[in-house]
């Protein structure tokens, strides 16, 4: 009798242990199911789109404005923006960063066109891997970029030509670099100036997107060509550089035409040291580029060119009447 009770007790104990073991196994499996998604990270459909913006020059005020607009749109559309670029103009570094963004499997890339075959090849490589690329500020039209967002540079150059064509004499010209957008502005400018026999271009020099270089190159032109009565610059830092050169070499009798609206440029307008400036919309470029990407991810195909506005800024914008002496 005692042996029978003992056997029943062991059977009951085994049954309880088996039930507890099964419950433990089921609980463990359930916990693993719950934890696995957390270990693997958010699913592709839930994670924010990752956009890489590669500027021409990291801390250039113009490109910082583009970054500002892009970040504003990225926040609005729930995207993440990574802003990375060379500290000084360096096309090779821009290419390296583009390769890096492709290798990191960015969801989209915003960049400046540089008119280089190898660079175009990298843009095509990104497109082949399903990474849309939008050119900002400077187009790369022979590549498989999705779209271009920025100024119609040929028309902007013509607009500068029309401003200068109101006068007559000899002009010294600065371009920011040999980048395609600068060449297009110069071509547009020449196409207008060429129609006026009383206007001539003494020389065209590059400022290398540097205020210091702009000042040095403008001063060299003013010293080498005493007949120059007008200076025209096609990048944002050319205006302040030309103003500095004029102050050193020829404080009087010189009319300066600039690009963009940096604080020193607008102050030059107020003080009658600068005649007018062509103003672009860099912040709008950044915003519109990200907005186009959002539409693209929603299934909409953008137009190949998306031009942002330009305007002429002169003393009248500040409520200052009269002409400069």
HELIX and SHEET records of a PDB file:
HELIX    1   1 UNK A    2  UNK A   40  1                                  39    
HELIX    2   2 UNK A   61  UNK A   77  1                                  17    
HELIX    3   3 UNK A   91  UNK A  103  1                                  13    
HELIX    4   4 UNK A  117  UNK A  128  1                                  12    
HELIX    5   5 UNK A  153  UNK A  164  1                                  12    
HELIX    6   6 UNK A  180  UNK A  193  1                                  14    
HELIX    7   7 UNK A  211  UNK A  224  1                                  14    
HELIX    8   8 UNK A  236  UNK A  249  1                                  14    
HELIX    9   9 UNK A  263  UNK A  270  1                                   8    
HELIX   10  10 UNK A  282  UNK A  297  1                                  16    
HELIX   11  11 UNK A  315  UNK A  318  5                                   4    
SHEET    1   A 6 UNK A  80  UNK A  83  0                                        
SHEET    2   A 6 UNK A  50  UNK A  54  1                                        
SHEET    3   A 6 UNK A 108  UNK A 111  1                                        
SHEET    4   A 6 UNK A 132  UNK A 136  1                                        
SHEET    5   A 6 UNK A 147  UNK A 150  1                                        
SHEET    6   A 6 UNK A 305  UNK A 307  1                                        
SHEET    1   B 6 UNK A 199  UNK A 206  0                                        
SHEET    2   B 6 UNK A 169  UNK A 175  1                                        
SHEET    3   B 6 UNK A 228  UNK A 233  1                                        
SHEET    4   B 6 UNK A 255  UNK A 259  1                                        
SHEET    5   B 6 UNK A 276  UNK A 279  1                                        
SHEET    6   B 6 UNK A 311  UNK A 313 -1                                        
END                                                                             
